[in-house]
């Protein structure tokens, strides 16, 4: 389960960086960019604390 959260959180981070590069080269529209970044933000903020918190519990 932890591995799934890690994969989803890094996918969320990718969705916040990659669309910006695509807008820079003109490959996607600004509206698509904002929608992808919103999805990436939601993925990151809901999945990253789950595996980061689990890592801290195991370290103690």
HELIX and SHEET records of a PDB file:
HELIX    1   1 UNK A    2  UNK A   25  1                                  24    
HELIX    2   2 UNK A   30  UNK A   59  1                                  30    
END                                                                             
